[in-house]
């Protein structure tokens, strides 16, 4: 869930900022590089069995999953 939130926001930011004239390509490139680095870091942490929460996205994902769990009861 955290991955969907984080990379969904990065994708939207890349699309929106990428549409800006003149500087949009630069912003989009920076967001792509940051997304790739974050993806690699999270893959390494997950493969090591570490639980890692990305700033607010991890907490938000836990809240969403907790509310879905309550609905299923």
Buried (B, 14 or more C-beta within 10 A) or exposed (E): BBBEBBBEEBEEBBEEBBEEEEEBEEBBEEBBEEBEEBBEEBEEEEEEEEEEEBEEBBEBBEEBEEEEEEEEE
